Amino acid sequence: MTHAHTLRDAVAAVGDADGAMRFVTWFTTRWTRPPARGDEFGPEEIAAAEQRLGLRLPGALARLYERVGRHEPTNRQDRLLSPDRLVTDDGVLVFRVENQHW
């Protein structure tokens, strides 16, 4: 993804979960700040959420938490819930809330 020069190029390069993480890294580096130590949620926090919910988090979501969870760059609009605040609603995993919910 280092060759992507425009947002259009970066989005076009997303084809799977790994591509999505490359996009997040590209986006945060250019539009906010790169992920830093301390931004991530640890595997124990993710495992605790999975245990509490009785399900495994989707791989891409778990990687997002492990990589940029506390610095998730779109939190100004709709908040990414921390692993300890994840819930299910009618069998659907709720991991974001609309900004007016707060």
Buried (B, 14 or more C-beta within 10 A) or exposed (E): BEEBEEEEEBEEBBEEBEBBBBBBBBBBBEEBEEBEEEBBBEEEBBBBBBEEBEEEBEEBBBBBBBBBBBBBBBEEEBBBBBBEEBEEEEEEBEBBBEEEEE
